[in-house]
Amino acid sequence: MTPERWSRLREVFGAALETPESERPRFLESACEGDTELRVEVDRLLAGNQEPTWQSPATMLFPVAAELAPGDMVGRYRIEAKLGEGGMGVVYRSRDIHLDRVVAVKVLPADRVADPDRKRRFIQEAKAASALNHPNIITIHDFAEEHGTQFIVMEYVPGKALDQLIPLKGLRTAETLKYAVQIADALAKAHAAGIVHRRLEAGQHHGHR
């Protein structure tokens, strides 16, 4: 589901909640304008809103299954391809349509936005990374939220992930040392700034340097 679709769904759903139940069918018929899929989704949300376990509109308006596809927009960034995913989000190769440059956009899935702890960690990650300036650490360009979707915009570095570079018999000693020195140097920079990484993802997603 695209951000534009989410926005329309939220708009109709919010208006429906403020409409007396007796008038909702007529309102929805007019608001959905023959969009059967939209009507079904709004009806589902309205039904869920009456369940005792229903707590937050965000968890229902932005389902777990919603994954961005090529052509979808997140802010001013057009999705081109999925690069990978990890514990904190999904990374896409994207194009900044204002500056006409390729970037990597890391999106926090909507179901995790509803989790205060994950949301806090995601924001913390963006702030921590943006404070670092090092050749082996990705540059952070932007951090924003749109229609309930939080995302970090990062420098895109083309290349191969380490799991694609390492042959079955392993790397030669010289190559191992070359990559190890780059990783250790970046970690030393982060540690000097008081930042401790929860896990290492060197080379994962989009050719991290």
N, C-alpha and C positions, 0 to 999 in steps of 0.2 A: 504494500500500500504506500503510495507516494505521500510526501508531506502535504501536498495540496489536497489529496483525498482525505487525509487525517483531519485537516483543518475544516473541510466541508462537513465531515461526519460529526466533529465536535460541535460545530455551529448548529446543525440541525438537532442533535441530541440535546444540547443545552436549551434550545428554544422549546423542544418538546417537553422537557421537564417542567418548564414554567407554564405550559398549557394545561388547562383542566383536562382530566382523563376523558371526560365525555366529548371533548372537542378535538382530542388528539388525532383520531383517524382522518378527519377532514383536513387538519393542519398538515399531517404527514403526506397525505395525497398531493397537496399543493406544493409542499416544500421539496419533496423528492422528485417531483416532475417526471414521473414515469421511470425513474431510476430504481429498478427492482432490487438490485444489489444493495443500494444505499438504504432502502426501506427495510429490507430484511435485517441489516446490521443494526439500524437504529432500534427496531423492534426488539432485537436480542439484548441490546444494552438496557432498554427500558425494562424488560423482564428481569434482567439481572439486578437492576437497581432496587427491585422490590424484595430481593432475597436478603435474609439477615446477615449473610456473610459478605455482602457487597460493601466495600470500604472506600475504594478510591477510583474515580473515573479514569485516571491515568492508566491503571492496569487493564482496563477494558477498552479504552479508546485506542491504545497502542499495543496490539497483541504481540506475543512472542514470535509468531510466525512471520511477521512483517519484515522482509529483507529487501534492501534496496537493489534495484536492477539498473543496468546501463540506461542512461537517459534521465533517470530520476534526479531531482534537484534537492540539495540540502543547503539552504541558504543560497549563496551565489555559486555553489560548487556543483558541477554536473558529474554524476557518477559514470565512470567508464568501465571499471571491472573490479571484482572482489579480489583482494590480494591475500587475505587470511583472517584469522580470528584467534582471540585468546581469552583469558579470563575476564578482561576488562572491556572488551569491545570487538567490533568487526572493522577491519581496515579496507578501504577502497581506494584504488587509483582514481583520481578525479581531476577535473579541470576547473580552475578559477576563471569564470567567464568574464570577470572584470579586467583581470591582468593577463588573461590568455596564457596561463602557465599550468603545468601539471603539478599536482600536489597529492599528498596522501591524507585521506580523511578517516579518522578513527571515530566510529559512532558507538555510543553507549546504547545497547538495545533498550527499547522502551520499557520492557518488563523490569529492567534493572534500574531505570530512572525512578521507579516507584520504591526502590530499596534505598532508604536514607544513607546507609553505610556505604553501599556501592557508589552512590551519587557523590558522596563526600570524597571517597578515594579517587574517583575519576577527576574531580575538580583539583584535588591535591596533586595528582599526577601531572595535569596540565600546567599548574603553577610551578611545580618543582622543575619540570623539564624546560620550561620557558626561561628559567633563571640561569640555565647553563649555556655556556658558549665554548664548544670544543669540536675539533674536526671529526671526532668519532662519535658525536652525540647529535641526534637529529634536531634540527632547528624547528621550533614551534612558531607557526605563523599566526594562529588565531584559535580562540576558544569561544564557542557560542552555543545557544540553545534556540531551537525553532520548533514550534508546534509540539513541545514536549520531548523533542529529540536533542540530546546533548552531543556535541562533537568537537574533536580537536583536529585542527588543520596543521599538517606537518610537511616539512620538506620531503619531496619524493626523490629517492636515490635508486636509480635503476640498477639491476644486478641480480645475482642468484643468491638464494638462501644457503646457509652453510650445509644443510642436509642435502643440497643438490651439488655442492662443491666437493664434499668429502667422499672419496671413493670407498668401495667395500673394504679395502685393506687399510683404510685410514690415510691421513695426510702424512707427507714427509715431514721430518723434524723441522726443517727450515720454514715450511709453510705453517706448521702448527705454532711455532714461535711468533711468526709474523702476525697471525690473527690474535694470539694470546696477548701480545704486547699491546695491540690496539684496544682490545677489550679491557685489559688491566689499566691502561692509561685513562680510558673514559671513566671507569669505575673510581679511579683515584680522584679524578676531577669532581665527580659527584660526591664522594665521601668527604672531600675537603670542604664542600658546601653544606655538609651535614645531611646529605641525602643518601639513604640506604635503599637499594633496589630490592624489591620483594622476590624477583626472579629474573633470570637472564633470558633475553630473547634475541641475542645477536644474530643478525641475518634473517630473522623470521619476518614474514609479511612483505616487506618491500625493500630488501637490500639494505638494512640498517648498517651503518658504517661502523 
